[in-house]
């Protein structure tokens, strides 16, 4: 019996995310001191480096997507979702659904929480249907929550190197929070 190959997948920072997997994104303070969360481009401005939906077969497809906010203790001023060129504000809603098109093999997913006023987290589930295939990804924004960093990041020759909060080594750190020599740094260069 053959298994049908998946026609699309979610990727974050260039790596595949398992169906039902979670992408965790910590808040970064902007110049006004507000916590800002972006899964679209955090911490890179390259649209293929944030959270994307990538087709594994062909370059074009139409689909539908639903995003549900399961928990929100951040008290942000704005929560918005963009996918396929259209942005939608949540306002008092906890669920939004839309149709979208993938035209060049992938589509960028933007889910933002802006002007965060409290510690806590925001958990949302994005479910996408293309044809008969359904896949989902959880997006977890955190503010003030502790992060587990594997001790293997700091073993041996890791001194002087920058790492993402998930333990991946970064050659050229951009905007965001990184680990260097066991300490947190917010780019540009603010020790935490």
N, C-alpha and C positions, 0 to 999 in steps of 0.2 A: 504494500500500500504506500503510495507516494504522498508526501506532505506538500501542500501548496505553499509556495514561497510567499512571504508577506509582501504586499504591494507598496506599503509605506511604513515609516517608522518616525519616532521622535528622536531628535538629537539635541544635545546640549554641550556647548564647548567642543563641538566636533566629534563627540562620542555618542553612540546609540544609547537610548534610555529604554530599558525593558518595559514591555506592556504593563501598565499599572504602577510603574516605578515612580519615584519621587525626585524632583529637582528642588534642592534646598538653596535659598538665596538670602544671605544676611543683608540687613539694611545698611546703607551708607549715608552719612550725613552730607547734605549739600552745603553751599556757602552760607545759608541762613540757619543752619543747625537742624533742619527738618530731616527726618529719616526718609529716604527715597528708595524704592525698590523697582527694578526693571528686569524682567527675564528676557526682554528683547535683546539687550546688548551688554548686560552686566558681565564682566567688566570691560568688554571690548566694543568698539564701534563697528566692527565687521559684522554685517547682518547674518553671515553664515556661522558665526561663533556663538551666538546666543541660542535661544530655544527656537528650533525650527521643526517643521514637518517636512520630511524628505521622501520623495517617491523613489522606490527601488525598481520600478518598471515604468518606462516612458517618462515624458517631461510634462505632460498636461493631464489634469484630472479635475473633476468637480466633486465636491463633498459637502457634508454638513457637520457642524460642530456645536457642542453645548459645553458651557463652562458653568460649574456650580461652586459657589462659595460655601464650604462646609463649616468653617470656623473663622471668625475675625475678631480678635481682641486688640487690634492695632489702633483703631479709631482714626483711620486716614481721612483726609478731606476729599480725596478723589480716588476712585478705583475704576480703571478702564481696561478694556480688552480690544485689541486690534488684530485682525487676521484677514488676509486677502485684500488689504487696502481700506477696509472700513473699520472705524473705531466706534465702540459703544460704551457709554458710561453706565455704571451699575445703579447709581443713585440709591434707591431703597430696595432694589431687587437683589436676589441671591442667585439667580439663574438667568443666563442669556443663551439664545440659540440663533445661529445664522448659517447661511449657505456661503461657500467660498470656492474659489478656483485656484488651482496650482498651475502656473503657466510656464515656469522655467525649471521644473524638477524639484523645487522646494518653495515653501512659503514661510515667512517669518511670523512668529507668534509673539505678540507684545501683550503683557499683562502687567499693569503698573499699580502700585499703591503709593500715593504721594502725600506729603505733609503729615507724616505719622506722628501722633500725639501721645502714644503710650507704648510701653514694652508689651511683648506678647508675640503672637504670630497670626498669620492668615493662611489658611489651607484651602486650595481650590482644586477641583478635578476637571480636566479638559478631556472630553470624549469626542472622538472624530470618527465619522463613517465615510468611507470611500467605497463605492460599489457595495459589496456584501461584507466587507471587512470593517471591524470596529476595534479601535485601539484607544487607550487612555493614558494620561500622564497626570501625576499630582504635582502641583506647584506649591511649595511651602516657603512663605516669606517669614523671616524671623527678625525680631528686634529686641536686643537685650538678652537673648537666650544663649546659653553656653553652647559651644561647638566642640565636638570631639575631634581631635586631630591625632592621627595614628602616630605612635612614637617612632615608627620606622622612618618618618620624614626627617627626623633629626639625627639618625644614626650615621656614624662614619663621616663621609665627606659632604654633608649637607650644609655646612657653615657657609654663610655669605650668599646663599641661594634664596630666591623667593619662591613661595609655594602658595597655591590657592588654599582656601579653607578645607577643601576636600582632599588635600594632600598632593595634588598634581603640581609638578615643577613648572615654573613660568620663566621663560627666558627674558622677556621684556614686560615687566608689570605695567599695566595701564591704570585707569581709574578703578578703585575698589579697595578691598581689604585683603592683605596678604600676610603671610608668616615669613619671618626671616630670623634666623638664629634663636628660635623659640619665642619671639615676640611678635605681636600684631602690629602692622603698619597700615595706615590708610594713605593711599596714593593721592596727592603727592606727599610722601615722607612725613607723616605725623605718627609718632610712636603711640601705641595704645597701651 
